[in-house]
Amino acid sequence: MTTAELHFLLDGRDVRLTNVSPTTTLLNWLREDAGRCGTKEGCAEGDCGACTVVLAEVRDGQLNWRSVNACIQFLPTLHGKALFTVESLRAADGRLHPAQAAMVSCHGSQCGFCTPGFVMSLFGLYQTEAAPDDGAVTDALSGNLCRCTGYRPIKSAAHEMYRLPVPSGSLPAPQWLPGDAAAQALFERLSALDADDRTLDIVHAGGRFTAPRSVDAFADCVAAHPGATILAGSTDVGLWVTKQFRTLPHLIYLGRVRELDRISETDGWLEIAAAVTLEDAFRAILQHYPEFSELWRRFASRPIRNAGTLCGNIANGSPIGDSMPALIAVGAEVVLRGGRQRRTLALEALYLGYQKKALAPGEFVHSVRIPLPGQARDRQLVRAWKISKRQDQDISAVFAGFCLQLEHGTVREARLAFGGMAATPKRASHAEAALTGRPFDAAALNDARAALAQDFQPLSDMRASATYRMEVARNLLTRLQLELAGAATRIDSMEADHDRP
């Protein structure tokens, strides 16, 4: 069964829309149709945060709150969710939400253009974390740019809002305060919306939007329409519309497929399905690979990670994508599905050339499988390093993912993967061969550094020159060797304990 009616909640009230163009952005609808002009357009590409809004939906039996960028979210993706804008926060009697009141008392606003977006990022933080430290505050605000005030008073407001009275009324209290009547009411209404198993199928002069509920229905739809665009978080596809002005005749949305929003651990593998957000995916990965903490923190901003998916990043296959080198280094695989058939590939085998992937027509990335470290974890050296012009919210010039299997000081297996060095994320096979079977000493390092010239012929572009990229890649190998040398005593001790009867 299908429905052509888009149905979501705005401030707890039902919004039902028909005849909606599938590529209408949430930002444009808010400003032009809903009269909610507090949500601003600054960049139209998910960078500045002036358009930040907060969504709520039911996941795993509870309310899930997340901040997202309205400028690149297509309106039909709101089906079954609840939407909150900056206008939602003030109570009917005029009382400000703690996020708003704290911005006032801490002088967090100057020209005011960016302020609504900051307030909504603070609101999203308030709804999900009871006592964030400075790091959590910085991360929550990583997607918001301010040109005039500076960030100190805004970060002060993030802490101050927790000292203010908890709001009461129609706005749901944060999830760390259970028993709130408004939150329970919202949960029940969203649960009812989530129980609707009909496929949303909007046909409009501007295109078609199809959102199946089951993975079988999704696979059948993709197989029947191999030329359609698969939509996940729209953090990349959204820019095709807002920046490239492309026409997308048919979008097939995977965000309402329950089976694709799952993380599981089976037979030594961590499997992350296609609809799992980057934020949730990285949180699960870090439980097994804490070395990827920099990758998580520096991967775009919180609103982007709340919307985008790990499998979407993998399927996009950008040569400067951050996740792929790290996952290739630890031996990740992708599960591809076409119709009822599945097949598994090593992640590096998915990429055939620039924007060319080993996907048959009607086939899609179902999930990514990451090997769990297992008992040999103490003999494994894993690192993931990003080099970019800015520390935060920047695209990599070079990204390196390294995984060495060590035994008594000898490299038994080396997996060295780089982004930004070729037309695809790619392993450095000659450098790997230079290290394998040898102690990772100065001689092996020099051979591996030299071998990189056989593995890569990088290009020069706006982010870095070819010479810079090669030198950085070599220097990252040097850093790896220095870190291993510093840890050699600890590793040798562990191996001695392991071999002792």
ROPAMI-339811 format. One record per residue (C-alpha): x, y, z. Coordinates in steps of 0.1 Angstrom, whole numbers. Each point is the difference from the previous one (the first is absolute). Layout:
<vopas>
<vopa px="X" py="Y" pz="Z"/>
...
</vopas>
This chain:
<vopas>
<vopa px="0" py="0" pz="0"/>
<vopa px="11" py="36" pz="-7"/>
<vopa px="-8" py="35" pz="11"/>
<vopa px="7" py="33" pz="-18"/>
<vopa px="-6" py="21" pz="31"/>
<vopa px="30" py="13" pz="18"/>
<vopa px="-8" py="0" pz="38"/>
<vopa px="22" py="14" pz="28"/>
<vopa px="-3" py="21" pz="32"/>
<vopa px="10" py="36" pz="4"/>
<vopa px="-2" py="11" pz="37"/>
<vopa px="-21" py="-30" pz="6"/>
<vopa px="-26" py="9" pz="-26"/>
<vopa px="-7" py="-21" pz="-30"/>
<vopa px="13" py="12" pz="-34"/>
<vopa px="-15" py="-18" pz="-30"/>
<vopa px="13" py="9" pz="-34"/>
<vopa px="-8" py="-12" pz="-35"/>
<vopa px="13" py="10" pz="-34"/>
<vopa px="35" py="7" pz="14"/>
<vopa px="30" py="2" pz="-22"/>
<vopa px="24" py="-27" pz="13"/>
<vopa px="31" py="23" pz="-1"/>
<vopa px="-16" py="28" pz="19"/>
<vopa px="24" py="7" pz="29"/>
<vopa px="-13" py="2" pz="35"/>
<vopa px="16" py="35" pz="2"/>
<vopa px="-20" py="13" pz="-30"/>
<vopa px="-32" py="-15" pz="13"/>
<vopa px="5" py="16" pz="34"/>
<vopa px="7" py="34" pz="-13"/>
<vopa px="-23" py="2" pz="-30"/>
<vopa px="-30" py="-21" pz="10"/>
<vopa px="0" py="-4" pz="38"/>
<vopa px="10" py="37" pz="7"/>
<vopa px="28" py="-12" pz="23"/>
<vopa px="28" py="25" pz="-9"/>
<vopa px="20" py="-6" pz="31"/>
<vopa px="17" py="-28" pz="-19"/>
<vopa px="26" py="18" pz="-21"/>
<vopa px="18" py="-8" pz="-33"/>
<vopa px="37" py="7" pz="2"/>
<vopa px="18" py="-25" pz="-22"/>
<vopa px="-26" py="-25" pz="-14"/>
<vopa px="25" py="-28" pz="4"/>
<vopa px="-1" py="-10" pz="37"/>
<vopa px="31" py="18" pz="11"/>
<vopa px="-11" py="32" pz="19"/>
<vopa px="-27" py="-13" pz="22"/>
<vopa px="-23" py="30" pz="-3"/>
<vopa px="-28" py="-23" pz="-11"/>
<vopa px="3" py="-25" pz="28"/>
<vopa px="-32" py="-17" pz="12"/>
<vopa px="-7" py="-29" pz="23"/>
<vopa px="-18" py="-32" pz="-9"/>
<vopa px="-15" py="-26" pz="23"/>
<vopa px="-10" py="-36" pz="-10"/>
<vopa px="-6" py="-33" pz="17"/>
<vopa px="29" py="-24" pz="-1"/>
<vopa px="6" py="-30" pz="22"/>
<vopa px="-30" py="7" pz="21"/>
<vopa px="9" py="36" pz="10"/>
<vopa px="1" py="35" pz="-13"/>
<vopa px="31" py="8" pz="-21"/>
<vopa px="9" py="36" pz="-3"/>
<vopa px="25" py="14" pz="-26"/>
<vopa px="10" py="33" pz="-15"/>
<vopa px="2" py="2" pz="-38"/>
<vopa px="5" py="26" pz="-27"/>
<vopa px="-33" py="10" pz="-16"/>
<vopa px="17" py="13" pz="-31"/>
<vopa px="9" py="-34" pz="-14"/>
<vopa px="-29" py="-21" pz="15"/>
<vopa px="-27" py="-8" pz="-26"/>
<vopa px="-34" py="7" pz="15"/>
<vopa px="-14" py="-36" pz="-6"/>
<vopa px="27" py="-15" pz="22"/>
<vopa px="-19" py="15" pz="30"/>
<vopa px="-28" py="-25" pz="-5"/>
<vopa px="-8" py="-16" pz="34"/>
<vopa px="22" py="24" pz="20"/>
<vopa px="-4" py="30" pz="22"/>
<vopa px="15" py="34" pz="-9"/>
<vopa px="11" py="28" pz="24"/>
<vopa px="12" py="34" pz="-12"/>
<vopa px="13" py="30" pz="20"/>
<vopa px="-36" py="13" pz="1"/>
<vopa px="-10" py="-33" pz="18"/>
<vopa px="20" py="8" pz="31"/>
<vopa px="-17" py="30" pz="16"/>
<vopa px="-29" py="-9" pz="23"/>
<vopa px="-35" py="13" pz="-7"/>
<vopa px="4" py="25" pz="29"/>
<vopa px="32" py="14" pz="-14"/>
<vopa px="25" py="-19" pz="21"/>
<vopa px="32" py="-9" pz="-17"/>
<vopa px="14" py="-34" pz="-2"/>
<vopa px="33" py="-4" pz="20"/>
<vopa px="20" py="-1" pz="-32"/>
<vopa px="-15" py="34" pz="-10"/>
<vopa px="2" py="15" pz="34"/>
<vopa px="37" py="-11" pz="4"/>
<vopa px="9" py="16" pz="-33"/>
<vopa px="-15" py="33" pz="12"/>
<vopa px="16" py="-1" pz="35"/>
<vopa px="34" py="-10" pz="-14"/>
<vopa px="0" py="26" pz="-28"/>
<vopa px="3" py="-28" pz="-26"/>
<vopa px="-16" py="20" pz="-29"/>
<vopa px="12" py="31" pz="-19"/>
<vopa px="-13" py="5" pz="-35"/>
<vopa px="-24" py="-29" pz="7"/>
<vopa px="0" py="-16" pz="-35"/>
<vopa px="16" py="-32" pz="13"/>
<vopa px="-17" py="0" pz="34"/>
<vopa px="-31" py="-21" pz="-8"/>
<vopa px="23" py="-28" pz="-13"/>
<vopa px="21" py="1" pz="31"/>
<vopa px="-31" py="0" pz="22"/>
<vopa px="-12" py="-31" pz="-18"/>
<vopa px="33" py="-18" pz="4"/>
<vopa px="-1" py="8" pz="37"/>
<vopa px="-36" py="-12" pz="2"/>
<vopa px="11" py="-33" pz="-17"/>
<vopa px="28" py="-4" pz="25"/>
<vopa px="-24" py="8" pz="29"/>
<vopa px="-24" py="-26" pz="-11"/>
<vopa px="26" py="-28" pz="-2"/>
<vopa px="27" py="6" pz="26"/>
<vopa px="-4" py="8" pz="37"/>
<vopa px="35" py="14" pz="8"/>
<vopa px="22" py="5" pz="-30"/>
<vopa px="36" py="9" pz="5"/>
<vopa px="19" py="26" pz="-22"/>
<vopa px="8" py="-26" pz="-26"/>
<vopa px="-36" py="-10" pz="-4"/>
<vopa px="-11" py="36" pz="-2"/>
<vopa px="26" py="7" pz="-27"/>
<vopa px="-11" py="-30" pz="-20"/>
<vopa px="-37" py="10" pz="3"/>
<vopa px="9" py="35" pz="-14"/>
<vopa px="24" py="-13" pz="-26"/>
<vopa px="-25" py="6" pz="-28"/>
<vopa px="-7" py="37" pz="9"/>
<vopa px="21" py="29" pz="-12"/>
<vopa px="-1" py="35" pz="15"/>
<vopa px="17" py="29" pz="-18"/>
<vopa px="-1" py="27" pz="27"/>
<vopa px="-7" py="-12" pz="36"/>
<vopa px="27" py="-27" pz="5"/>
<vopa px="-8" py="-33" pz="16"/>
<vopa px="9" py="5" pz="37"/>
<vopa px="-33" py="16" pz="11"/>
<vopa px="-19" py="-26" pz="-20"/>
<vopa px="19" py="-28" pz="16"/>
<vopa px="-7" py="17" pz="34"/>
<vopa px="-37" py="0" pz="-9"/>
<vopa px="2" py="-38" pz="-7"/>
<vopa px="9" py="-5" pz="37"/>
<vopa px="-22" py="27" pz="13"/>
<vopa px="-32" py="-15" pz="-14"/>
<vopa px="3" py="-29" pz="23"/>
<vopa px="-1" py="23" pz="30"/>
<vopa px="-33" py="15" pz="-10"/>
<vopa px="-34" py="-14" pz="9"/>
<vopa px="-12" py="-30" pz="-21"/>
<vopa px="-28" py="12" pz="-22"/>
<vopa px="-35" py="-13" pz="4"/>
<vopa px="-29" py="1" pz="-24"/>
<vopa px="-6" py="-14" pz="-34"/>
<vopa px="37" py="-3" pz="-10"/>
<vopa px="13" py="-35" pz="9"/>
<vopa px="26" py="-1" pz="28"/>
<vopa px="34" py="-15" pz="-8"/>
<vopa px="4" py="-37" pz="-2"/>
<vopa px="22" py="0" pz="32"/>
<vopa px="-31" py="11" pz="20"/>
<vopa px="-24" py="-29" pz="-2"/>
<vopa px="-37" py="1" pz="8"/>
<vopa px="-8" py="32" pz="-19"/>
<vopa px="-36" py="1" pz="-12"/>
<vopa px="8" py="19" pz="-32"/>
<vopa px="28" py="-23" pz="-9"/>
<vopa px="-22" py="-30" pz="5"/>
<vopa px="-27" py="15" pz="-21"/>
<vopa px="25" py="7" pz="-28"/>
<vopa px="13" py="-36" pz="2"/>
<vopa px="-35" py="-14" pz="-3"/>
<vopa px="-9" py="21" pz="-30"/>
<vopa px="33" py="-8" pz="-18"/>
<vopa px="-4" py="-37" pz="8"/>
<vopa px="-34" py="1" pz="-17"/>
<vopa px="16" py="17" pz="-31"/>
<vopa px="28" py="-26" pz="0"/>
<vopa px="-25" py="-28" pz="1"/>
<vopa px="-12" py="11" pz="-35"/>
<vopa px="16" py="-26" pz="-23"/>
<vopa px="-12" py="16" pz="-32"/>
<vopa px="26" py="10" pz="-26"/>
<vopa px="1" py="38" pz="-4"/>
<vopa px="-2" py="5" pz="-38"/>
<vopa px="-2" py="36" pz="-11"/>
<vopa px="-4" py="7" pz="-37"/>
<vopa px="4" py="36" pz="-10"/>
<vopa px="9" py="20" pz="-31"/>
<vopa px="33" py="7" pz="17"/>
<vopa px="8" py="-37" pz="4"/>
<vopa px="-9" py="-31" pz="20"/>
<vopa px="9" py="-9" pz="36"/>
<vopa px="-4" py="-37" pz="12"/>
<vopa px="6" py="-10" pz="36"/>
<vopa px="-6" py="-38" pz="6"/>
<vopa px="-3" py="-14" pz="35"/>
<vopa px="17" py="-35" pz="-5"/>
<vopa px="33" py="-9" pz="-14"/>
<vopa px="-16" py="-24" pz="-25"/>
<vopa px="-23" py="28" pz="-13"/>
<vopa px="30" py="23" pz="-2"/>
<vopa px="21" py="-25" pz="-19"/>
<vopa px="-29" py="-7" pz="-24"/>
<vopa px="-4" py="37" pz="-6"/>
<vopa px="37" py="6" pz="-7"/>
<vopa px="0" py="-30" pz="-23"/>
<vopa px="-31" py="12" pz="-19"/>
<vopa px="15" py="36" pz="-3"/>
<vopa px="38" py="-4" pz="-4"/>
<vopa px="3" py="35" pz="-13"/>
<vopa px="-15" py="16" pz="32"/>
<vopa px="21" py="18" pz="26"/>
<vopa px="3" py="-18" pz="33"/>
<vopa px="-4" py="25" pz="28"/>
<vopa px="13" py="-5" pz="36"/>
<vopa px="9" py="31" pz="20"/>
<vopa px="1" py="24" pz="-30"/>
<vopa px="32" py="16" pz="13"/>
<vopa px="15" py="-5" pz="-35"/>
<vopa px="-31" py="-3" pz="-22"/>
<vopa px="-15" py="31" pz="16"/>
<vopa px="28" py="21" pz="-15"/>
<vopa px="-7" py="-14" pz="-35"/>
<vopa px="-33" py="20" pz="3"/>
<vopa px="11" py="31" pz="20"/>
<vopa px="34" py="5" pz="-17"/>
<vopa px="-1" py="-18" pz="-33"/>
<vopa px="-37" py="6" pz="-7"/>
<vopa px="-4" py="-36" pz="-13"/>
<vopa px="-33" py="-16" pz="-7"/>
<vopa px="-5" py="-33" pz="17"/>
<vopa px="-30" py="-18" pz="-16"/>
<vopa px="-3" py="-28" pz="25"/>
<vopa px="13" py="-2" pz="36"/>
<vopa px="-2" py="-33" pz="19"/>
<vopa px="4" py="7" pz="37"/>
<vopa px="14" py="-27" pz="23"/>
<vopa px="-5" py="20" pz="33"/>
<vopa px="-33" py="-17" pz="8"/>
<vopa px="12" py="-36" pz="-5"/>
<vopa px="2" py="-15" pz="35"/>
<vopa px="23" py="-28" pz="-9"/>
<vopa px="26" py="24" pz="-14"/>
<vopa px="2" py="19" pz="33"/>
<vopa px="18" py="-27" pz="19"/>
<vopa px="34" py="-6" pz="16"/>
<vopa px="9" py="-36" pz="9"/>
<vopa px="29" py="-21" pz="10"/>
<vopa px="1" py="-35" pz="-14"/>
<vopa px="28" py="-26" pz="-5"/>
<vopa px="28" py="25" pz="6"/>
<vopa px="-14" py="28" pz="-21"/>
<vopa px="-16" py="33" pz="8"/>
<vopa px="-27" py="6" pz="-27"/>
<vopa px="-14" py="35" pz="-6"/>
<vopa px="-30" py="2" pz="-23"/>
<vopa px="-6" py="26" pz="-26"/>
<vopa px="-24" py="24" pz="19"/>
<vopa px="22" py="2" pz="32"/>
<vopa px="12" py="36" pz="5"/>
<vopa px="36" py="9" pz="1"/>
<vopa px="-4" py="10" pz="36"/>
<vopa px="-14" py="-33" pz="11"/>
<vopa px="25" py="-20" pz="-22"/>
<vopa px="31" py="17" pz="13"/>
<vopa px="-13" py="-4" pz="36"/>
<vopa px="-2" py="-38" pz="-6"/>
<vopa px="34" py="-2" pz="-18"/>
<vopa px="18" py="19" pz="27"/>
<vopa px="-10" py="-27" pz="25"/>
<vopa px="24" py="-23" pz="-19"/>
<vopa px="24" py="25" pz="-16"/>
<vopa px="5" py="29" pz="23"/>
<vopa px="29" py="11" pz="-23"/>
<vopa px="-27" py="13" pz="-23"/>
<vopa px="-11" py="27" pz="24"/>
<vopa px="16" py="28" pz="-21"/>
<vopa px="-18" py="-13" pz="-30"/>
<vopa px="-33" py="3" pz="18"/>
<vopa px="6" py="34" pz="15"/>
<vopa px="14" py="16" pz="-32"/>
<vopa px="-25" py="-16" pz="-24"/>
<vopa px="-21" py="30" pz="-10"/>
<vopa px="-23" py="14" pz="28"/>
<vopa px="-26" py="-14" pz="23"/>
<vopa px="-30" py="9" pz="-22"/>
<vopa px="17" py="-16" pz="-30"/>
<vopa px="8" py="-32" pz="20"/>
<vopa px="-35" py="0" pz="13"/>
<vopa px="-14" py="-1" pz="-35"/>
<vopa px="26" py="-17" pz="-22"/>
<vopa px="6" py="-37" pz="1"/>
<vopa px="32" py="-20" pz="0"/>
<vopa px="-11" py="-22" pz="-29"/>
<vopa px="-10" py="31" pz="-19"/>
<vopa px="36" py="13" pz="4"/>
<vopa px="13" py="-33" pz="-12"/>
<vopa px="-24" py="-2" pz="-29"/>
<vopa px="9" py="35" pz="-11"/>
<vopa px="36" py="-11" pz="-3"/>
<vopa px="17" py="34" pz="0"/>
<vopa px="38" py="-3" pz="-3"/>
<vopa px="2" py="25" pz="29"/>
<vopa px="-27" py="-17" pz="22"/>
<vopa px="12" py="-5" pz="35"/>
<vopa px="-15" py="-33" pz="11"/>
<vopa px="12" py="-22" pz="-28"/>
<vopa px="38" py="-1" pz="6"/>
<vopa px="-5" py="-8" pz="37"/>
<vopa px="-25" py="-27" pz="-7"/>
<vopa px="21" py="-15" pz="-29"/>
<vopa px="30" py="-1" pz="24"/>
<vopa px="-18" py="-22" pz="25"/>
<vopa px="-13" py="-23" pz="-27"/>
<vopa px="-37" py="11" pz="-4"/>
<vopa px="-23" py="-16" pz="-25"/>
<vopa px="-32" py="13" pz="-17"/>
<vopa px="-32" py="-21" pz="-4"/>
<vopa px="-16" py="9" pz="-33"/>
<vopa px="-36" py="-9" pz="-8"/>
<vopa px="-19" py="-2" pz="-33"/>
<vopa px="-36" py="-13" pz="2"/>
<vopa px="2" py="-30" pz="22"/>
<vopa px="37" py="-7" pz="-6"/>
<vopa px="29" py="10" pz="22"/>
<vopa px="37" py="0" pz="-5"/>
<vopa px="30" py="11" pz="21"/>
<vopa px="30" py="19" pz="-12"/>
<vopa px="31" py="13" pz="17"/>
<vopa px="-6" py="37" pz="4"/>
<vopa px="30" py="9" pz="-22"/>
<vopa px="-14" py="-21" pz="-28"/>
<vopa px="-31" py="21" pz="-2"/>
<vopa px="19" py="29" pz="-16"/>
<vopa px="9" py="-5" pz="-36"/>
<vopa px="9" py="36" pz="-10"/>
<vopa px="-10" py="35" pz="6"/>
<vopa px="-37" py="-1" pz="9"/>
<vopa px="-1" py="-36" pz="-14"/>
<vopa px="-11" py="-28" pz="22"/>
<vopa px="-5" py="-37" pz="-3"/>
<vopa px="-38" py="3" pz="3"/>
<vopa px="-22" py="-17" pz="-25"/>
<vopa px="-32" py="19" pz="-12"/>
<vopa px="-26" py="-3" pz="27"/>
<vopa px="25" py="-9" pz="27"/>
<vopa px="7" py="20" pz="32"/>
<vopa px="22" py="0" pz="30"/>
<vopa px="-20" py="-19" pz="26"/>
<vopa px="26" py="2" pz="29"/>
<vopa px="36" py="2" pz="9"/>
<vopa px="17" py="-28" pz="20"/>
<vopa px="30" py="9" pz="22"/>
<vopa px="21" py="-28" pz="16"/>
<vopa px="1" py="1" pz="38"/>
<vopa px="36" py="1" pz="13"/>
<vopa px="-2" py="-33" pz="18"/>
<vopa px="27" py="-16" pz="23"/>
<vopa px="29" py="14" pz="-21"/>
<vopa px="-9" py="36" pz="9"/>
<vopa px="31" py="5" pz="21"/>
<vopa px="21" py="-8" pz="-31"/>
<vopa px="-18" py="24" pz="-23"/>
<vopa px="9" py="36" pz="-6"/>
<vopa px="-28" py="21" pz="-15"/>
<vopa px="1" py="36" pz="-9"/>
<vopa px="-22" py="25" pz="-20"/>
<vopa px="13" py="35" pz="-7"/>
<vopa px="-15" py="29" pz="-18"/>
<vopa px="19" py="29" pz="-16"/>
<vopa px="-19" py="31" pz="-10"/>
<vopa px="3" py="37" pz="-1"/>
<vopa px="-24" py="5" pz="30"/>
<vopa px="-3" py="-22" pz="30"/>
<vopa px="-38" py="-2" pz="-1"/>
<vopa px="-25" py="0" pz="-28"/>
<vopa px="24" py="-4" pz="-29"/>
<vopa px="6" py="-25" pz="-27"/>
<vopa px="31" py="-21" pz="1"/>
<vopa px="31" py="7" pz="-21"/>
<vopa px="13" py="-34" pz="11"/>
<vopa px="-16" py="-27" pz="22"/>
<vopa px="19" py="-30" pz="12"/>
<vopa px="-12" py="-32" pz="16"/>
<vopa px="26" py="-25" pz="12"/>
<vopa px="-2" py="-35" pz="15"/>
<vopa px="31" py="-20" pz="9"/>
<vopa px="-1" py="-36" pz="13"/>
<vopa px="31" py="-4" pz="21"/>
<vopa px="18" py="-31" pz="14"/>
<vopa px="32" py="3" pz="20"/>
<vopa px="8" py="34" pz="-16"/>
<vopa px="-6" py="-13" pz="-36"/>
<vopa px="-27" py="13" pz="-22"/>
<vopa px="-20" py="-31" pz="-10"/>
<vopa px="-26" py="19" pz="-19"/>
<vopa px="-3" py="37" pz="-11"/>
<vopa px="-31" py="17" pz="-13"/>
<vopa px="7" py="36" pz="-9"/>
<vopa px="-29" py="19" pz="-16"/>
<vopa px="-1" py="36" pz="-12"/>
<vopa px="-26" py="25" pz="-11"/>
<vopa px="9" py="31" pz="-21"/>
<vopa px="29" py="-18" pz="-17"/>
<vopa px="-18" py="-16" pz="-29"/>
<vopa px="-33" py="0" pz="-19"/>
<vopa px="-14" py="-24" pz="26"/>
<vopa px="7" py="-9" pz="36"/>
<vopa px="29" py="-24" pz="-5"/>
<vopa px="24" py="-23" pz="18"/>
<vopa px="38" py="7" pz="-4"/>
<vopa px="9" py="-36" pz="-11"/>
<vopa px="37" py="7" pz="-7"/>
<vopa px="5" py="18" pz="33"/>
<vopa px="-18" py="-29" pz="17"/>
<vopa px="24" py="-25" pz="-16"/>
<vopa px="29" py="21" pz="11"/>
<vopa px="-10" py="-5" pz="36"/>
<vopa px="-13" py="-35" pz="1"/>
<vopa px="22" py="-26" pz="16"/>
<vopa px="24" py="25" pz="14"/>
<vopa px="5" py="20" pz="32"/>
<vopa px="-14" py="34" pz="-5"/>
<vopa px="34" py="17" pz="4"/>
<vopa px="16" py="30" pz="-17"/>
<vopa px="10" py="-21" pz="-30"/>
<vopa px="-36" py="-14" pz="-5"/>
<vopa px="-14" py="35" pz="4"/>
<vopa px="23" py="14" pz="-27"/>
<vopa px="-10" py="-28" pz="-24"/>
<vopa px="-37" py="5" pz="7"/>
<vopa px="3" py="38" pz="-5"/>
<vopa px="17" py="-5" pz="-33"/>
<vopa px="-26" py="-26" pz="-11"/>
<vopa px="-28" py="25" pz="3"/>
<vopa px="11" py="15" pz="-33"/>
<vopa px="-8" py="-33" pz="-16"/>
<vopa px="-34" py="-1" pz="17"/>
<vopa px="-12" py="35" pz="-7"/>
<vopa px="3" py="29" pz="-24"/>
<vopa px="-21" py="26" pz="18"/>
<vopa px="-16" py="30" pz="-17"/>
<vopa px="3" py="37" pz="9"/>
<vopa px="-33" py="18" pz="8"/>
<vopa px="-14" py="28" pz="23"/>
<vopa px="7" py="-21" pz="31"/>
<vopa px="36" py="-10" pz="-6"/>
<vopa px="27" py="-4" pz="-26"/>
<vopa px="12" py="-34" pz="-11"/>
<vopa px="34" py="6" pz="16"/>
<vopa px="-16" py="9" pz="33"/>
<vopa px="-23" py="-31" pz="0"/>
<vopa px="29" py="-24" pz="-7"/>
<vopa px="22" py="16" pz="27"/>
<vopa px="-29" py="-1" pz="25"/>
<vopa px="-7" py="-37" pz="-8"/>
<vopa px="36" py="-8" pz="6"/>
<vopa px="1" py="20" pz="32"/>
<vopa px="-30" py="-19" pz="13"/>
<vopa px="19" py="-32" pz="-5"/>
<vopa px="28" py="15" pz="20"/>
<vopa px="-24" py="10" pz="28"/>
<vopa px="-13" py="-36" pz="0"/>
<vopa px="35" py="-14" pz="4"/>
<vopa px="8" py="24" pz="28"/>
<vopa px="-32" py="-9" pz="18"/>
<vopa px="8" py="-37" pz="-4"/>
<vopa px="35" py="6" pz="13"/>
<vopa px="-13" py="17" pz="30"/>
<vopa px="-24" py="-28" pz="7"/>
<vopa px="25" py="-28" pz="-8"/>
<vopa px="9" py="-7" pz="36"/>
<vopa px="-37" py="-4" pz="10"/>
<vopa px="-7" py="-22" pz="-30"/>
<vopa px="30" py="-22" pz="7"/>
<vopa px="-11" py="-4" pz="36"/>
<vopa px="-35" py="-10" pz="-10"/>
<vopa px="14" py="-26" pz="-25"/>
<vopa px="23" py="-14" pz="27"/>
<vopa px="-30" py="-3" pz="24"/>
<vopa px="-20" py="-16" pz="-28"/>
<vopa px="26" py="-26" pz="-8"/>
<vopa px="8" py="-8" pz="37"/>
<vopa px="-15" py="-34" pz="11"/>
</vopas>
